[in-house]
């Protein structure tokens, strides 16, 4: 899920095809609705499905999550959400 002001872009995979859906809802509101799921906020502008995480990578530009899906860029993890992500991965 990617933030776009008062909208969010939900990226999902249907078969081998990557699809996108735009919804009018804030990132804060969708975060609250998804608290009991595997979709976790990792950045001010991003949420990810933790079941799809392949690699957690640190380099000179920061920390990123690789999802291992063709056509999907690496997702940044901000310092604010780093503890949440590492705790999730340690489960």
C-alpha positions as CSV (number, residue, x, y, z in Angstrom):
1,X,0.0,0.0,0.0
2,X,1.4,3.4,-1.0
3,X,0.2,6.7,0.2
4,X,-0.9,9.5,-2.2
5,X,-2.3,12.3,0.1
6,X,-5.9,11.4,1.0
7,X,-5.7,8.4,-1.3
8,X,-3.9,5.1,-1.2
9,X,-2.7,2.9,-4.0
10,X,-3.1,-0.8,-3.2
11,X,-0.7,-2.9,-5.3
12,X,-1.6,-6.6,-5.5
13,X,-0.9,-9.6,-7.6
14,X,-3.6,-11.5,-9.4
15,X,-1.9,-14.6,-10.9
16,X,1.3,-13.3,-12.4
17,X,-0.1,-9.9,-13.1
18,X,0.6,-6.9,-10.9
19,X,-2.5,-4.7,-10.4
20,X,-3.1,-1.3,-8.7
21,X,-6.3,0.0,-7.1
22,X,-6.7,3.6,-6.0
23,X,-9.0,4.3,-2.9
24,X,-10.0,7.5,-1.2
25,X,-8.8,6.8,2.4
26,X,-5.9,8.1,4.4
27,X,-2.9,5.9,5.4
28,X,-3.8,6.4,9.1
29,X,-7.3,5.2,8.6
30,X,-6.3,2.1,6.6
31,X,-3.5,1.4,9.2
32,X,-6.2,1.3,11.9
33,X,-8.4,-1.0,9.9
34,X,-5.5,-3.5,9.3
35,X,-4.1,-3.7,12.8
36,X,-4.9,-7.4,13.2
37,X,-3.5,-8.5,9.8
38,X,-0.1,-9.2,8.3
39,X,-0.1,-5.8,6.6
40,X,2.3,-3.6,8.6
41,X,3.3,0.0,8.2
42,X,7.0,0.4,7.5
43,X,7.2,4.0,6.4
44,X,5.2,7.2,6.4
45,X,4.1,6.4,2.9
46,X,4.1,2.6,2.8
47,X,2.6,-0.5,4.2
48,X,3.6,-4.0,3.3
49,X,2.3,-7.6,3.5
50,X,4.9,-9.2,5.8
51,X,4.1,-12.6,4.3
52,X,5.7,-11.4,1.0
53,X,9.0,-10.1,2.5
54,X,12.0,-11.9,1.0
55,X,15.0,-9.8,2.2
56,X,15.6,-7.0,4.7
57,X,18.6,-5.0,3.2
58,X,20.7,-2.2,4.7
59,X,22.8,-0.1,2.5
60,X,24.2,3.5,2.4
61,X,20.8,4.9,1.5
62,X,19.0,3.2,4.3
63,X,17.0,0.0,5.1
64,X,14.8,-1.6,2.5
65,X,12.5,-4.5,2.1
66,X,12.7,-6.6,-1.0
67,X,9.5,-8.4,-1.9
68,X,10.9,-10.5,-4.7
69,X,8.2,-9.6,-7.2
70,X,9.2,-8.5,-10.7
71,X,8.3,-4.9,-11.3
72,X,8.0,-4.0,-7.6
73,X,10.6,-1.6,-6.3
74,X,12.3,-2.1,-2.9
75,X,10.2,-0.5,-0.1
76,X,12.0,1.8,2.3
77,X,11.8,1.3,6.1
78,X,11.9,4.5,8.2
79,X,13.6,4.7,11.6
80,X,10.1,5.3,13.1
81,X,8.9,1.9,12.1
82,X,12.1,-0.1,12.2
83,X,11.4,-1.6,15.6
84,X,7.9,-2.8,14.5
85,X,9.4,-4.5,11.4
86,X,12.3,-6.2,13.2
87,X,9.9,-7.4,16.0
88,X,7.6,-8.9,13.4
89,X,10.5,-10.6,11.6
90,X,11.7,-12.1,14.9
91,X,8.4,-13.9,15.6
